[in-house]
Amino acid sequence: MTTLLRSALGVVGLVAAAGAQAQAAPDGLNWRLGLSVEHSDNMARRPVAVSETVVEPTLAFAYLKEGARGELEAAGSASYRRYQQGRFDNETLQQIGLTGRWVLAPERFSWALQSVITDQPVNPFGVDAPDNRQRTQVLVTGPTLAVRPSTNVRLLGELRFMDTGAERTPEFDGQRAAAAARLLYQRSPLTALSAEFESVDAQFDRAGVAPDYRRDNAFVRYARMGARGEWNADVGYSQVRFDDVVAGLARKQSSPLARVRLAYALTEITRLEADLQRGFGDSVQDLLDGAPRAADYTLPIGRAVLSDSTLSPDLFEETGARLGVSHRSEATYFRVDGRWRRQEYLRATGLDQTIRGFVVSANRQVRATFSLGAQAGVEWRRFGAIERRDRDSRIALVANWRTSRRTGLSFELSHGERSSTEAQQVFDDNRALVTFNLVR
């Protein structure tokens, strides 16, 4: 699995080193160039430690543009890791997310685009290591047609075409066609109801290895917006029908669908986010949901995420909950995220797992040109089929100096470890990282 506390947009704390203080996503193009030197006493995170030093140039960027003809958001990072002792192959890493919508006929016809490129583990039971990474990509595009029968009613029809691929997991490669119909009713300026139907037909390139299927979702949604936040709830039903018949496995499966999402401002500088979900899921949606966002670029300390996704063509039935609280003033940033998730795969039952964990991030602007930050987190993972239990933890301390309006230095010390019922998965890892940044 991907290591806990994976930071968005590259290295933790780069934004603070450049003095970025904006809370909203940056408008237009913003970028930074970083040159890092990192030393680890256990670069591969294994029971038998192998030390290594890596030199890594990184380009991180965020682009956001909104207008009457549509909007485009792109964010992420790309880096080249050169291992100085030659114990691992040099590699290029990417985390890039893109979302766009082009209005071809106002309030009538638009075209959507969504894409993510990221590096994921080859072995789903292993750790994030130089010899356990592969490039994955997801592309989604298609038209949306809107009809407004009355002032408070809209009917949306959507078609989406998807392409998925993985560098070293060929069973993930495939195409999908999706269609959706949504009837929206605006009850008041603050509340809305909708009835929605979605259908996805997934076809994989390796016939007989990955299970082709069709998934249908039908649900109703209630959404409410207020001065301090918004929430919505979905209730419905999902059904999956596989194209092939496998002895001992059901060809057709169904599940209730339930989702609740909440975003609420407790105060002007404190925000609460929560969601609950029950239903079918897959790794394609996980990759799209975890794509970098332009708003991540402005964080004083890099966004850390819990690693609760496994690259697989199969569907899973999930039950999960997430809670996040963030506080941000002019000089202080603090965030806590907690997550619990159970995944039961429909065909690849060997991947069944339960994940729970939390991450705490904090940053303090000590003075105009200097800040201190810290991150800590723990993740527990239980694999059902192989009776394995893992506990991952990591703590990092970060110091940032802004040396000029466009340059800065960042220094990070971190310790990570795993305890496991499987002896070959246990490791300790200590790292030191120094980064020089040039910021637009």
Secondary structure by P-SEA (a helix, b strand, c coil): ccccccccccccccccccccccccccccccbbbbbbbbbbcccccccccccbbbbbbbbbbbbbbbcccbbbbbbbbbbbbbbcccccccbbbbbbbbbbcccccccccbbbbbbbbbbbbcccccccccccbbbbbbbbbbbbbbbbccccbbbbbbbbbbbbbbcccccccbbbbbbbbbbbbbcccccccccbbbbbbbbbccccccccbbbbbbbbbbbbbcccccbbbbbbbbbbbbcccccccccbbbbbbbbbbbbbcccccbbbbbccccccccaaaaaaaacccccccccccccccccccccccbbbbbcbbbbbbbbbcccbbbbbbbbbbbbbbcccccccbbbbbbbbbbbbccccccccccccbbbbbbbcccbbbbbbbbbbbbbbbbcccccbbbbbbbccccccccccccccccbbbbbbbbcc
